[in-house]
Amino acid sequence: MKTARIALPLAIALTAGAAFAEGPIEGNEVFNFQSQLTRAEVQAQVAPAYKADVIARGEASPAQAQATVVASGLSRAQVQAEAAEAYRLGLVAQGEILPVPTAAQAEQIRIAGQNAVTSQSAASASQVRAN
């Protein structure tokens, strides 16, 4: 009985491997491609596109990279305070879990940011008076 448990999966594995060994891999014709240009000629053709920033580097194209630039009217202290409050409330994404704040939680986050701005401006005003 033990040998039957071992022999059956082994036989299935061997027959599956033989089925894949019969013919060439599909798409293998890509490996038989012969270029008519030298490496230097290809690089010379590509160089102007790199200079014009037309070729994507990494995962985003230059147009996408420019589109993601967002101007914010918030101060650094305000953003840090809002992030800390969101973290405290458990609203920071972890893996694939994307928590959605309630209206009350969003208001708490906004108030934390405003408090940071007012405390920062009060601290800078007291520093000006000390000087």
FENTANOR-V685553 format. One record per pair of residues at least 12 apart in sequence whose ideal C-beta (glycine too) atoms are under 10 Angstrom apart, sorted by the first residue. I is the first residue (numbers start at 1). J is the second residue. Records with the same first field share a line. If there is no record, write none. Layout:
# FENTANOR-V685553
I = J + J
This chain:
# FENTANOR-V685553
53 = 65 + 66
74 = 113 + 116 + 117
75 = 113 + 116 + 117 + 120 + 121
76 = 116 + 120
77 = 113 + 115 + 116 + 117 + 119 + 120 + 121 + 123
78 = 110 + 112 + 113 + 114 + 115 + 116 + 117 + 118 + 120
79 = 113 + 116
80 = 112 + 113 + 116
81 = 109 + 111 + 112 + 113 + 114 + 115 + 116 + 117 + 119 + 120
82 = 106 + 108 + 109 + 110 + 111 + 112 + 113 + 114 + 116
83 = 109 + 112 + 113
84 = 109 + 112 + 113 + 116
85 = 105 + 108 + 109 + 110 + 111 + 112 + 113 + 115 + 116
86 = 99 + 101 + 105 + 106 + 108 + 109 + 112
88 = 108 + 109 + 112
89 = 101 + 102 + 104 + 105 + 106 + 108 + 109 + 112
90 = 105
91 = 105 + 106 + 108 + 109
